[in-house]
Amino acid sequence: MLGHKSAAMTLDVYADLFEDDLDAVAVAMNEAAVRALATR
């Protein structure tokens, strides 16, 4: 979505900006993925 070649590149570029929130972002993304899979 940001136009980067891969998710890894996006994380390399932006991960340091949100270091304090990284765990919360990971938890939120996991919860969203679990909900999405449950609705299949």
Secondary structure, DSSP 8 states (H G I E B T S, - for coil): ----S-HHHHHHHHGGGGGGGHHHHHHHHHHHHHHHHHT-
